[in-house]
Amino acid sequence: MASACPRPIFLSFPKSPSPPLAVPGKHHPSATATASLSLSTRARAAPSSAPSPSPPPSPPADGVGPAAPTRGDVYLGRQLAAAATAGARARAPEEDAERRRRRKEKRKALAKKTPSGVACCYGCGAPLHTGEEGSPGHVEPATYDLKKRHNQLKTVLCGRCKLLSHGHMVTAVGGHGGYPGGKQFVSAEELREKLSYLRHEKALIVKLVDIVDFNGSFLARIRDFAGANPIVLVITKVDLLPRDTDLNCIGDWVVESVVRKKLNVLSVHLTSSKSLVGITGVISEIQQEKKARDVYILGSANVGKSAFISAMLKTMAYKDPVAAAAQKYKPIQSAVPGTTLGPIQIEAFLGGGKLYDTPGVHLHHRQAAVIHADDLPSLAPQSRLKGRCFPANDTDVGLSGNTLFWGGLVRIDVVKALPRTRLTFYGPKKLGINMVPTTEADEFYKREVGVTLTPPTGQERAEGWCGLQGVRELQIKYEELDRPASDIAISGLGWIAVEPLGVPSSDPDSSIEEENGGSGELHLRVRVPKPVEVFVRAPLPVGKAASQWYRYQELTEVEEELRPKWHY
């Protein structure tokens, strides 16, 4: 019997799944996983199999071969570096000393700012005290103690301000630029020192200029007080200009004058604190430009700063409750220059920032600095100006060989003029104008000063009068006969328009020789008190006829863009 054969043994192993077939247009996740696994495996194995390439060597900084520096160049470079280091070390102490000096100057200037803990009169800014009676800031001891006990010193008005509010002329400023007569408690230099801290403050400066005394009140060196702070220029008292004056001509004339003086301002505003003309525009400009900074009202003495602040508060009170509350304790207004004797802080803005009324800058070259304190009201025009012409239209008297006296303050000798030349005076009406032959002028002045020629007023003041010692020879050229040649501005008083052919002629043949050529020269001699300045400027376009002869400047687009804009 045959034996059975053993059955063969088959060993089976599990097969790894084959990758799925790729179907066009269909993405299979398992294929992606397999591919990523293979790539990651090769990536981990790569560092062990092949070393990474090293970065190429950087070339020497000084070059190699012919470009390599010589030993002399290396030595010279080291010596120059050592010298520069030694120079920097030597300059360091000087720079540190300069920085320390500037910081000391800034601290010294800021220390002149009235401390917040000192109570001041809200009318004039003088510190309150119970010492010398009649001085600025003096308060009766009983009143001072009572107000101090109830924390109401900010509502106290000093005795001097009470007198000023009732029309009394109480001066307090003496020294160079101060006012003769009366009591002098503070010098003009001390008031200027009180403003020295402004250049170190971050503030918006509102500079005020009197249109009647534009040149005398302009403050050409305003940057000495304002520093690099932005300035808004405000022209005050435009309501005093003659009737029918075109303010468009006035605005262009002011901007042109500011450009000539090279003063960089944000804008120019024509205003009147009495009629509130232009006040709204100034308020809008201040609100836009102050940017949480304090606002300082700056200007020369008696330019109308306190009146301008009162007009601002009155206009703002309709919408701003803070300004409405500030109206109760506003600065005192007076015709006496030097009413404000210290910075007066006013809470005037609802959104923050304070308004400051500052002491006026007293200038020695104005007429107010040479006359007695009791004569100061005669220099302030109280109503709209009206030009006074000499000679008048109904006379045939020429100006050549004659002298005109404007009160006792100005003398004009007409040395050479055309037969129809006319001088038109714009200024306070209280000052009379007299014309006499030049040969009799000296005797007439000695006899009539203090009597007919006032100020000075009275025989006593006339005896101590300094006289008209300042002499200015003026050669005024004219090129057109149908417009004024120029203005003669007297600092602190007004101006005189010079018209070559101002007097109309009834005989058309009498002006044939004058009109030939259309150009010429006038010779005038102006006498004023010694420190008073005389300015010759472009004619101010006032009156109805000014809009016909005034010519606007022709500017390019670039010049027009750079010029400050004016508003009213």
C-alpha positions in Angstrom: 0.0 0.0 0.0 1.4 3.1 -1.1 2.0 5.8 1.5 0.3 9.2 1.2 2.4 12.1 0.2 2.6 15.0 2.6 0.6 18.1 1.6 2.8 21.1 0.8 2.8 24.0 3.2 2.0 27.4 1.8 3.0 30.5 3.8 1.0 33.7 3.1 2.0 37.2 4.1 -0.3 40.2 4.1 0.2 42.5 1.2 0.6 46.2 1.6 -2.2 48.0 -0.1 -1.3 49.2 -3.5 -1.7 52.9 -4.1 -5.0 53.8 -5.5 -5.2 54.7 -9.1 -5.3 58.3 -9.9 -8.6 59.4 -11.3 -8.5 62.5 -13.4 -10.3 65.3 -11.8 -10.6 63.6 -8.4 -8.3 64.2 -5.3 -7.8 61.3 -3.0 -6.7 62.0 0.6 -4.7 58.8 1.1 -2.4 59.7 -1.9 -1.6 63.0 -0.4 -0.8 61.5 3.0 1.5 58.9 1.5 3.3 61.5 -0.6 3.8 63.8 2.4 5.1 61.0 4.5 7.6 60.0 1.9 8.8 63.6 1.5 9.1 64.1 5.3 11.1 60.9 5.6 13.5 61.9 2.9 13.8 65.4 4.5 14.8 63.9 7.8 17.3 61.7 6.2 18.9 64.4 4.1 21.0 66.0 6.8 22.7 62.8 7.7 23.5 61.9 4.2 24.7 65.3 2.6 26.3 68.2 4.6 24.9 71.7 4.0 27.0 74.0 1.9 28.9 76.7 3.9 28.4 80.4 3.0 31.1 81.9 0.8 33.8 83.8 2.6 33.2 87.6 2.7 35.9 89.7 1.1 38.1 91.8 3.3 36.5 95.2 4.0 39.7 97.0 3.0 40.2 95.1 -0.2 43.0 92.7 -1.3 45.8 92.9 -3.7 46.3 96.4 -5.2 43.1 97.6 -3.4 44.5 96.8 0.0 45.4 99.9 2.2 49.0 100.6 2.8 50.5 100.8 6.3 50.5 104.6 6.0 46.8 104.6 5.2 46.1 102.5 8.2 48.2 104.7 10.5 46.5 107.9 9.1 43.0 106.4 9.6 43.8 105.5 13.2 45.2 109.0 13.9 42.1 110.7 12.4 39.8 108.5 14.5 41.7 109.3 17.6 41.6 113.1 16.8 37.8 112.9 16.2 37.3 111.1 19.5 39.4 113.7 21.4 37.5 116.6 19.7 34.2 115.1 20.7 35.4 114.7 24.3 36.6 118.3 24.3 33.4 119.7 22.9 31.2 117.7 25.3 31.8 120.0 28.3 31.1 123.1 26.2 27.8 121.6 24.9 26.9 120.6 28.4 27.6 124.1 29.6 25.4 125.6 26.8 22.6 123.2 27.6 22.9 124.1 31.3 22.9 127.8 30.5 19.7 127.5 28.4 17.9 125.5 31.1 18.9 128.1 33.7 17.6 130.9 31.4 14.4 129.0 30.9 13.9 128.4 34.6 14.7 132.1 35.4 12.2 133.2 32.8 9.4 130.9 33.9 10.0 132.0 37.5 8.9 135.5 36.5 5.5 134.1 35.7 3.1 135.0 38.5 2.9 132.1 40.9 -0.5 130.4 41.0 -0.7 130.9 44.8 -0.5 134.7 44.6 -3.9 136.4 44.5 -4.0 139.2 41.9 -6.5 141.9 41.1 -8.8 140.7 38.3 -8.9 144.2 36.8 -5.2 144.9 36.3 -3.3 141.8 37.3 -1.3 143.4 40.1 -0.7 141.3 43.2 -3.1 142.2 46.0 -1.6 143.7 49.2 -2.5 146.0 52.1 0.6 148.1 52.0 1.0 151.5 50.3 -2.3 153.1 49.8 -3.1 154.1 46.2 -0.6 151.7 44.6 -1.7 149.1 42.2 -3.2 146.1 43.9 -3.9 147.9 47.2 -6.9 146.6 49.2 -8.3 147.8 52.5 -7.1 145.4 55.3 -10.6 144.6 56.4 -11.7 143.7 52.9 -8.6 141.6 52.3 -9.0 139.6 55.5 -12.7 139.0 54.8 -12.2 137.9 51.2 -9.3 135.7 52.2 -11.3 134.0 54.9 -13.9 133.0 52.4 -11.5 132.1 49.6 -12.8 135.0 47.4 -9.6 136.9 46.7 -10.1 136.2 43.0 -13.2 138.5 43.0 -11.4 141.5 44.5 -10.8 144.7 42.6 -8.0 147.0 43.8 -8.5 150.6 44.6 -6.7 151.9 41.5 -8.9 149.9 39.2 -12.0 151.3 40.9 -10.8 154.8 40.2 -10.0 153.9 36.6 -13.5 152.4 36.1 -14.9 155.8 37.1 -12.9 157.7 34.6 -9.9 158.8 36.7 -6.5 159.0 35.0 -4.2 157.1 37.3 -0.9 156.2 35.7 1.5 153.6 37.3 4.2 153.1 34.7 7.4 155.1 34.6 10.9 154.6 33.2 12.0 154.4 29.6 8.7 154.3 27.7 6.6 155.2 30.8 4.5 158.3 31.3 5.5 161.5 33.1 3.3 162.9 35.8 1.4 161.0 38.5 2.7 158.1 40.5 5.1 155.6 38.9 5.0 152.3 40.7 6.4 150.1 38.0 8.8 150.7 35.1 8.2 149.8 31.5 11.3 147.6 31.7 9.8 145.5 34.5 6.6 145.0 32.5 8.6 143.8 29.5 10.5 141.4 31.8 7.2 139.9 32.9 6.5 138.8 29.4 9.9 137.2 28.9 8.6 133.8 29.9 6.3 133.6 26.9 9.1 132.5 24.5 9.4 129.3 26.6 5.7 128.6 26.7 3.7 126.5 24.2 1.0 129.0 23.4 -1.0 130.7 20.7 -0.2 134.4 20.4 -2.8 136.9 19.3 -1.0 140.1 18.4 -3.1 143.3 18.3 -2.2 146.4 16.2 -4.1 149.7 16.2 -5.1 150.7 12.7 -4.9 154.4 13.6 -1.3 154.0 14.8 -0.3 151.1 12.6 3.4 151.7 12.5 3.8 153.0 16.1 1.9 150.0 17.6 3.1 147.2 15.3 5.8 145.7 17.7 8.4 144.8 15.0 10.4 142.7 17.5 7.4 140.6 18.6 9.5 137.4 18.3 11.5 138.5 21.3 8.4 137.9 23.4 6.5 135.2 21.4 9.5 133.0 20.5 8.6 130.4 17.9 4.9 130.3 18.9 2.3 130.8 16.1 0.8 134.3 15.8 -2.6 135.5 14.7 -2.6 139.2 13.7 -5.6 141.2 14.8 -6.1 144.8 13.6 -8.3 146.8 16.0 -10.4 150.0 15.9 -11.4 149.7 12.2 -14.7 151.4 13.2 -12.6 154.6 13.6 -11.7 154.7 9.9 -13.4 157.4 7.7 -16.8 156.6 6.3 -17.2 154.7 3.0 -13.8 153.1 3.5 -13.5 149.8 1.6 -12.2 147.1 4.0 -11.1 145.0 1.0 -8.5 147.7 0.3 -7.6 148.0 3.9 -7.1 144.2 4.3 -4.8 144.0 1.2 -2.8 147.0 2.4 -2.3 145.4 5.9 -1.2 142.1 4.4 1.2 143.8 2.0 2.7 145.8 5.0 3.1 142.6 7.0 4.9 140.9 4.1 7.3 143.9 3.9 8.0 143.6 7.6 8.8 139.9 7.1 6.5 138.7 10.0 5.1 135.2 9.6 1.5 135.1 10.8 -1.3 132.5 10.4 -3.9 135.1 9.3 -4.9 138.7 9.5 -8.3 139.9 11.0 -9.9 143.3 10.8 -11.9 143.9 14.0 -13.8 146.4 16.1 -14.3 145.7 19.8 -17.0 148.4 19.8 -19.2 147.1 17.0 -18.0 143.5 17.2 -17.0 143.4 13.6 -14.6 140.5 12.8 -14.7 139.1 16.4 -16.4 135.9 15.4 -13.7 135.2 12.8 -11.0 135.6 15.4 -12.7 133.3 17.8 -13.1 130.6 15.1 -9.4 130.9 14.2 -8.4 130.6 17.9 -10.5 127.6 18.5 -9.0 125.9 15.4 -5.3 126.8 16.1 -5.0 126.7 19.9 -4.9 122.9 20.1 -5.2 122.7 23.9 -2.6 125.5 24.3 -3.1 128.7 26.3 -3.9 131.9 24.3 -2.1 135.1 25.1 -3.3 138.5 23.9 -0.2 140.6 23.2 0.3 144.1 21.9 1.6 147.6 22.7 0.1 149.8 25.4 -3.4 151.2 24.8 -3.9 149.1 21.7 -7.2 147.8 23.0 -6.3 144.4 24.5 -8.8 144.5 27.4 -11.6 145.8 25.1 -10.9 143.0 22.7 -11.1 140.4 25.4 -14.4 141.8 26.6 -15.7 141.6 23.0 -14.5 138.0 22.7 -16.2 137.0 26.0 -19.4 138.7 25.0 -19.5 136.9 21.7 -18.6 133.5 23.1 -21.1 133.8 26.0 -24.0 132.8 23.7 -22.7 129.3 23.3 -20.0 128.8 26.0 -21.1 128.9 29.6 -17.5 129.2 30.8 -17.1 132.4 28.8 -20.4 133.7 30.1 -19.3 133.2 33.7 -15.9 134.9 33.0 -17.7 138.1 31.9 -18.4 139.0 35.6 -14.7 139.4 36.4 -13.1 140.7 33.2 -10.1 143.1 32.9 -10.7 146.8 33.4 -10.8 149.1 30.3 -9.3 152.5 30.5 -7.9 155.3 28.3 -4.8 155.2 30.4 -1.9 153.3 28.8 -0.6 150.8 31.2 -3.9 149.8 32.8 -2.9 146.1 32.9 0.2 145.5 35.1 0.4 141.7 35.1 -0.8 138.6 33.2 -4.5 138.1 34.0 -5.7 134.5 33.7 -9.2 134.1 32.4 -11.2 130.8 32.2 -12.7 131.4 28.8 -12.8 128.1 26.9 -15.1 125.2 27.5 -12.7 122.6 25.9 -9.7 123.6 28.0 -6.9 126.1 27.7 -6.8 129.5 29.3 -6.9 133.1 28.0 -4.4 135.6 29.2 -4.5 139.4 29.1 -0.9 140.7 29.2 0.6 144.0 30.1 1.0 146.3 27.2 4.5 146.8 25.8 5.4 150.4 26.4 7.3 152.0 23.6 9.4 155.1 24.1 8.9 156.4 20.5 5.2 157.1 20.9 3.7 160.5 21.7 2.1 159.1 24.9 5.6 158.6 26.4 6.4 162.4 26.2 3.2 164.2 27.3 1.7 164.5 30.8 -0.6 161.8 32.1 -3.5 164.3 32.3 -3.2 165.0 28.5 -3.3 161.3 27.5 -7.1 161.3 26.8 -6.5 163.9 24.0 -4.5 161.4 22.0 -7.3 158.8 21.9 -9.9 159.3 19.1 -13.4 158.8 20.5 -15.3 158.8 17.2 -14.9 158.1 13.5 -11.9 159.9 11.9 -12.6 162.7 9.4 -9.7 164.1 7.3 -8.9 167.7 7.8 -7.4 169.2 4.6 -4.9 172.0 4.3 -5.3 174.1 2.3 -9.0 173.8 2.0 -10.7 173.6 -1.4 -12.1 177.1 -1.2 -8.8 178.8 -0.7 -6.0 179.8 -3.1 -3.2 179.7 -0.5 -0.4 177.4 -1.4 1.7 175.3 1.1 5.1 176.3 0.0 6.8 178.6 2.5 4.2 177.8 5.3 4.4 175.8 8.5 1.6 173.7 10.0 1.3 172.9 13.7 -0.6 169.8 14.8 -1.3 170.7 18.4 1.9 171.3 20.2 3.3 167.9 19.2 4.1 168.2 15.4 5.5 170.9 13.2 5.7 170.6 9.4 7.7 173.0 7.3 6.7 172.9 3.6 10.0 173.7 1.9 9.0 172.7 -1.7 5.6 171.7 -3.0 3.3 172.1 -6.0 0.8 175.0 -6.0 -2.0 172.4 -5.5 -0.3 170.1 -3.0 -2.6 169.2 -0.1 -2.0 167.7 3.3 -4.8 165.7 4.9 -4.6 165.1 8.7 -6.1 161.9 10.3 -6.0 161.8 14.1 -7.7 162.9 17.3 -10.1 165.8 16.9 -8.9 167.5 20.1 -5.7 168.5 18.5 -6.1 171.7 16.5 -4.2 172.5 13.3 -2.7 175.9 12.7 -0.9 177.3 9.6 1.5 180.2 9.7 4.4 181.5 7.5 7.6 179.6 8.2 9.4 182.9 9.0 7.0 183.4 11.9 6.8 179.8 13.1 9.4 179.9 15.9 7.9 183.0 17.5 4.3 181.7 17.1 5.3 178.3 18.8 6.9 180.0 21.8 3.9 182.3 22.3 1.1 179.8 21.8 2.4 176.5 23.1 0.3 175.4 26.1 -2.5 177.9 25.0 -3.5 177.4 21.4 -1.1 174.6 20.7 -2.1 171.9 23.1 -1.0 169.4 24.4 0.9 170.3 26.6 -2.0 172.0 28.4 -1.4 175.0 30.6 1.5 177.3 31.3 3.1 175.2 33.9 3.4 172.1 31.7 4.5 174.3 28.8 7.4 175.6 30.8 8.6 172.1 31.5 7.9 170.9 27.9 10.8 169.3 26.1 10.0 171.0 22.8 10.2 169.8 19.2 13.9 168.7 19.1 13.6 165.8 16.6 14.0 166.9 13.0 13.3 164.7 10.0 14.0 165.9 6.4 11.6 164.2 4.0 12.1 164.0 0.2 8.8 162.5 -1.0 8.8 161.4 -4.6 5.6 161.1 -6.6 5.0 159.4 -9.9 1.2 159.6 -10.3 -0.8 162.8 -9.8 -4.2 161.1 -9.3 -3.3 159.4 -6.0 -1.6 160.3 -2.7 2.2 160.1 -2.9 2.7 158.7 0.6 1.6 158.9 4.3 3.6 160.6 7.0 2.8 158.5 10.1 3.5 160.1 13.6 4.0 157.4 16.2 1.3 157.4 18.8 -0.8 160.1 17.1 -2.1 159.4 13.5 -1.0 160.1 9.9 -0.9 162.8 7.2 -1.7 162.0 3.6 0.4 163.9 1.1 -1.4 164.6 -2.2 0.6 166.3 -4.9 -2.5 167.6 -6.7 -5.1 167.3 -4.0 -6.6 170.7 -4.4 -9.0 170.9 -7.4 -8.3 173.7 -9.8 -11.0 175.9 -11.4 -8.7 176.9 -14.2 -7.8 173.9 -16.5 -4.8 175.8 -18.0 -3.2 176.3 -14.6 -2.0 172.7 -14.2 -0.4 172.2 -17.6 3.1 172.6 -16.3 2.4 170.4 -13.2 1.1 167.5 -15.2 4.0 167.5 -17.7 6.1 164.4 -16.8 3.7 163.4 -14.0 6.6 162.9 -11.5 8.5 165.0 -9.1 9.6 165.5 -5.5 8.2 167.3 -2.5 10.4 168.5 0.3 9.0 168.6 3.9 10.7 169.1 7.2 8.9 167.4 10.2 9.7 168.3 13.8 8.5 166.2 16.7 9.6 165.6 20.4 13.0 163.9 20.5 12.1 160.2 21.0 9.0 160.2 18.8 9.5 158.4 15.4 8.2 159.5 12.0 7.4 156.9 9.4 7.0 157.4 5.6 4.8 154.6 4.2 2.5 153.7 1.3 -0.8 155.6 1.5 -3.5 154.0 3.6 -6.6 153.7 1.3 -9.3 155.4 3.4 -12.4 157.2 2.2 -14.7 156.7 -0.8 -12.2 157.8 -3.4 -9.5 155.3 -2.2 -11.2 152.4 -3.9 -10.6 154.1 -7.2 -6.9 154.9 -6.9 -5.8 151.9 -4.8 -4.0 149.2 -6.8 -3.9 145.6 -5.7 -0.6 143.7 -6.0 -0.2 141.4 -9.0 0.9 138.0 -7.6 1.8 134.6 -8.9 0.0 131.5 -7.6 3.0 130.6 -5.4 3.1 134.1 -3.9 -0.7 134.1 -3.4 -0.4 130.8 -1.6 2.4 132.0 0.7 0.7 135.3 1.7 -1.4 135.3 4.9 -5.2 135.5 4.3 -7.2 138.3 5.8 -10.7 138.3 7.2 -13.3 140.7 8.6 
